[in-house]
Amino acid sequence: MAHRILLRDIYHLVSAAGADRLRGIDLLIDGDRVADIGEGLPRGDATVIDASTKLVMPGLVNTHHHMYQTLQRNIPAVQNAKLFDWLVALYEIWRHLTPETIRVSTLLACCELLKSGCTTTMDHHYVFPEGINQDLIAVQLQSAAQAGVRFCATRGSMSRGRSKGGLPPDSVVQDEDAILAHSEELIHRFHDPAPCSMTRVALAPCSPFSVSEELMRSTAELARRHDVLLHTHLAETKDEEEYCLEHYGCRPLALMERLGWVGRDVWYAHGVHFDDAELETLAESRTGVAHCPSSNMRLGSGIARVREMLDRGVRLGLAVDGSASNDTSDMMGELRSCLLLHRVLGGADAITAEQVLSLATRGGADLLGWQEVGTLEVGQVADVVLVEMDRLDYAGALSDPLAAIMFSGAAHQAHTVIVNGQVVVRDGMVLNVDEEDLRHRANAEARRMMEAAGHDVGWML
């Protein structure tokens, strides 16, 4: 018999952004699905969770991340650097990645995401140092499965090292035939297109300044042959725009059009520097954008035109980006950053709490292709977040509990998180991971990499 969970007497149910909000209602999970929503539902054999002081909402969806960067947060040498200088400096640390680095950093990022209400995430891993004989994406997938998060692994790639005019050192770029062969192998081994799948694969060359035009074209052809999604960084900074104009004679989006990288199966990270015509191209082609507000602020990259994208119908999701440019994997905190940032650009009514939630749920699920994720309706996948509202930091904020988690609160932490019908966070603690052991392992691995790259490690534990 499938496992059943009954959320009893919900204080505040948000089934979907913009939908009616309910109080005193029950929600029944049967296996991996929402089975019923109503008053006084019979308990039967279900495990009961008292939700009488809880905000209950759909699990959040993170549409862009670099999980290996959880071990390079707050590095003094790049705290005040813009993107290209930041990358060049950090590549000298990232060349010391190992399978253990990937194992620990992926687990750490997944746990942080879960604890902050994120149930579905992708990761964009594109650094493959020479001499490693383990499959780093397979290692990531094992860690994500241990944490219990719904996971889209994007096989990133870099083929243009410094000797060919790119930014990364040659020691972390790969042969293009090897990239394509491994990409196809990963699709065959791990991609599960089922509606409630826990694991998917997408293909994701890093950026226009780290791969060749040939690799971009070949990757798109391979992805479409196997019906998987495409992802890359685009229009993040003015430096990137200048690079594309100098090397390709066009702006970044025009390059993507030339290479066949527009359409509903494509989503870009950032999209800060699109002009009016490019926003129309995105809307008409149904190409998506992962908005990364904290990272864009952190690196001084600019403010994406999110209000205008929404008005034009551009497909949008929300993302934390890599933890060396955020510097955290706090998905609930990203809601707050998004809400406040766009009021700086567009005024106090530029974006609402419900619109931000929509970006982080249905919007993100749409970008990643999980159409049965992102709402709490009968028949939908049971990815559910419960936030305890009877807390000191929410006192005085409960006239609107959903908005409270963005406008208020000192800790962006979920109380209970359910993924695919399974409880993976209880009382704020990840159930499948020894958090103390993970913390020690992460600090040790971060210290090893910093020391190997010649950085001061005097303050590190």
N, C-alpha and C positions, 0 to 999 in steps of 0.2 A: 504494500500500500504506500502511495506517495506521502511524503512528509507534508503536514499541514500546519500552518501558523495563523493564529487569529489575533489581529491587532484590535484590542477591545477599547471602546469608548474614546475614540480619537479626539483630542482637544482641537486640532486644526488640520484638516485634510486638504491638501492642494493636489488634486488629481492631474491637473495640467495647467500651465500658465494660461490665464484668461478664463478658465473654467470656474463654475460655481465652487466656492469653498464651503466645507461642511464641518459641523461640530457634533460630537456625541455619536458618531457613526462607527461602524466596525468594517474592517477589511480582512477578507479571508484569502490566504495564499494556499494553493494546493499544488504541490510539486514546484514547478518553475513558473507558474502562472498566477495572476490575480484571478481568483475564482468567483468572488462575490463582494459587493460593497452594499451595506445596508444597516439598518438599526436592529440590534438584538439578535445578531446572527447566532445560530446554535453552535456550541463549542464542539460537540462531537469528540473526536480524538485529537483535535488540534492543540498544539502548544500555544498558550495564551500569553500575550505581551500586553501589559497595561500601558495604554497610550493616552491616558487621561490628562497628562501634562505635556504631551509631545506634539510638535509640528511634524506631520508626516507628508513627505513629498517624494516625487520621482528621484531616483538616483541621478547624480550629475554626470555629465559626459565631457571628458577632456579630449580636445581634438589636436593637441600638439604638445610634445614633450621630448626632452633628451634626458633619459633617466640616469645615464652614466654621470651626468653633471651634478648629481646630488652630493658627490664627494669633492666638488670644487666650488662650494659656495663661498662668497665673501672673501675671495682671494685679494689681498691688499694690492698686488701689482696691477689688477684690472678693475678695481672698484670705481675708477673715474675714467675708464676707457670707452670709446665708441666701438661699434661692432667690429670693424676690420682689425683694429689694433687689439681688441679684446680676443678675437679669434687667434691671431698670430701668436700672442703670448700663451694662450691656453693650449694650443696644439702641442707645445713643448711638455706639458703635463700629460695630455691625453695620449701621447705616443707610448706612455707607460701603462696603458690599459691591459688587463689580463682577464681571463675568464672569471676569476674570483671577483675582480672589480665589477664586472657586469652582473654577476650573481647578487652581490651585496647591494649595489646601487639600484638595481631594478626592484629588489625586494623592499628596500628603503622607500623608494618613490611610490611604489604601489601601496605600502602601508600608510604613508602620509596622505595619499589621495583618498583611500578608504576612510580614514579617520576624519577627513574633511568633507565627507559626503559624496565622493566620486565613486561610482560603481562600474563605469565603462571608460577605458582610456586607450589611447594609442601611444606608441613610442616610435620616435624617428632616430634610429641608430645608424650612423654613417661612418664611424671611425673604426677601421679594421687594421690595427698595426701589423706590420710584417712579422712573421715568425710564430704566429699563433695558429695552432692546429686544431682548435676546438671551434665548433659552430656557435658563435656568440649570440645569434638570434635564437637558437635552440635553448641556450642557457637562459636568455631572457624569458622565454615562454615557460620554462620550468619554474622560475621564480614567481612569475605572475600567477601561474596555476596554484602555487603554494599559498600565496596571499589570498586568492579567491576572487580576483577582479576579472571583469570581462575585458579582453585584451586584443587589440589590433597591433600586430608587429609590422612595422614598415621597414622593408629592407632598403636602408639608405645606401648611398654610394658616393665615393669621390674618386675620380680618375685623373684629374688635372692637378698635379703637384706643382711645387715652386719652379721646377725645371721646365715646366710647360706653361708658365705664366699664371698659375693658380696660387691660392693663399696657403694651403696645407703643405707641410713637409712631405717629401716623396715617400717617407717611411710609413705614412698612414693612408696612402692612396692605393688603388688596386687596378689590375688589368681588367679591361672592359669585358672581355670574353668570360673571365672568371666571375665578374659581377653578375652578368646575365645568366650564367649557368647556375650559380648559387640562388639567384632570385627564383628561377623556375623550380629548382629543387625544393625550396621553402614552400612555394605554392602547393606543390604536390603533397608534401609531408604534413603541412599544418593548416592550410586554409580550409575553413569550414563555413560554407555559405548559408547554412541553415538559419532560420529566423532567430532562434534563441542560442546560437552558437556562442561558446566562450572564447574561441580563438579564431582570428582571421589574419590574413596577410595582405599588405599593400606594398607597392613599389615606390621608392622615394629618393631619387637622386638629390643630393644635398642642395644645390643652388646653381645658378648660371655661372658662378665664378669658380666652381670646383669640379665640373664635369664637362665633357665635350658635347657638341651638338649631336654627334652620332649616337652617343650613349643615351641622350634624352629621347631621341627618336626610337631607338631600339627598345628602350624600356617601355615606352608607350605602346609599341606594337606587341611586346610580350604581355603586358598587363591586359590589353584588350583581347588578346588571343585566349587568355584564361579567365576573363571577366573579373578582374580584381581592380581596386582603385589605385589612383596615382596621386602623389603628394610631393611638394617641394616648397622651399622658402621662396618668397617673391615679394618685391617692392617693399622691403623692410627698411632700407635706408637710402639716402641720397648717394652714398658711395656706390651702392649696387647699381643705381640708375646710371651714374657716370661710367662705371665699368662696362655696362652693356652698350652704352652709346659708343664708347671707345672701341670695344672689341667686336661688337655685332652690328653697329650702325643703327640701333633702334632701342627703344625703351624695353624694360623687362617683359611686360605683357605682350608686346608685339613679337618678341622673340618666342614666347610660349605659343602664340598663335601659329607662327611659322613652323614650329616643331610639332604641332598637333597636340599641344598640351592645354586645351580648353575643352569644357564639356562637363556634363553632370557627374562623370567618373573622376573628376579632378578637384582637389581642394588645395589651396595655398596657405602657408603660414604667414601671417602678418598683414600684408596688403595695406601698408601705411601710406604709400605714395602713389596711389592711383589718381588719374585726373578724371574729369567728367566723362569723357568719351570711354575711358577704360571701365568706369563703373557700369556704363550701359552695356559694354561688351560682356562683363561678368554676368549681369542680369539676364541678358538675352541668351547667352550660352549655357546658363545654369551652373557655371563654375563656382565652387565654394571658397570661403575664406575662414580660416581659424584666427580669431581675434585674440591677441595676447597683450592685454593692457599693462600688466605689471612689468613685463619684460620690456615693452616699448618705452615705458617711463624710465625704467632702470638704466637702459642704454642710451636714453635721450634720442630715440629713433624718430619720435613724432607721435601723432595721434591719428589712428585710422578713422576714416569718415563713416563711422558705424551708423549714425542716424541717417545719413544719406543712402547708405547701402540698404538699410531696412526699408526706406521709402521707395527705393527702386526695385525691391524684391530680390536683392542679392542673397544667396544662401549663406548663412552665417552660423558659426559655432564659437564657443569660448574655450580658451586654453591657458594653462599656466606657463607653457614654454619650459625650457631647460632650467634646472635649478642653479646654474651658474649665472643666470641673467634674471632671476626673479626675486629672491634666491630661496624658493621654497616650492613645495608641491601642495599648496593650500588652495583647493578648488573653491571652497566656500569663501575664502578671502578674495579670490578672483572675481566673484560676484560683486563684492564691495568696490574693488578697484574699477571695474567696468562701469558701475552705476555712477561713481563720483567723477571719473575721468571725463565722461562725455557731457557732464554738466559744465565742466570747465570750458569745453569747446562750444556747446550749443545752448547753454542756459539751464535753469533749474528744471524745466519740463522736457529736456532733450531725450531722456530715457527713463522708463519706470522700472520698479522692482520686478513686476511681472514680465516685462520685456526681457530683462536680464536673465530671469529664470528660464524663459523660453529659449534663449541662445544656448544656455548651459544644459538643456535637456533635449527637447525635440529638435532644436537646431543642430546640436552636436550629433545626435543619433542619426539624423538625416545625412550629414556629411560623411559619417563612417559607415552608412549603409545598413544600420540596424533599425529597420522601420518599426519593429515591435518593442522598442526601448524608448523611454523618455516620457511616458505618461503612466498614470495609475488608473487603468480602466480594465474592466472584465475582459479577460482573454489576452491582455498584454503580459509581457515578461515581468516577473516579480523582482524588480530592482527597486528597493525601497529604502529611504533614509528617514530616521527618526531623530529629531533634535529636541533635547530637553529644554523647555521654555521656562520652567520654574527655577530660574537661576538668578543670582545677584545681578549679573551684567545685562539681563533682559528686563529687570524690574523697571516699570514705567514705560516699557516699549510695546506692551501687549495689545494695544489698540489695533495693531496690524502685525500678527505674528510672522507672516512671510517676509514683509519688509524689515522686520526686526533683525533677521539674520544678516541683512546687508547694511542697514543704517546703524545698528547697535551691536553689542556683544564684544567681549574682550578676548574670546577664544573661539575660533571657527572650528568647533569640534562636534561631530555627530555622536549621539548616545548609542544608537543601534543602526547597523547597516546590514541590509539583506541583499544578496546578489544571486540571481537565478533561483530564488526561493530558499537560499541557505544563509543563515546568520553568520557573518564573517567579522563583525565588530559588535561587542556587547559592553555596555558601561564604558564606552570610549576606548576599549582595548581590542586590538586585533587578535582574533582567536587562534589563528593558524601559525603564528610567528612568536618567538620569544623576543620581545622588544628589547630587553636589556642586552641579550646576546647580540642582537642585530646592531644596536648602538655601538657596542665595543668593536665589532668587526668593521663597521663603517668608518669609525675614527681611525682604526689601525690601517685600513687600506688607503684612506685619504692621506694619512701621514707618510706612508710608503711612497705614494706617487709624488707628493710635494717634495719630499727629500730627494727623490731620484731626479727631479727637475731643477734642483738647486735652490729651492725656496726655503725661507726661514720657517722652521717648525717648532720654534721655542715655546709657543703658546699652546701647541696641540696636545691633547690627551693621549 
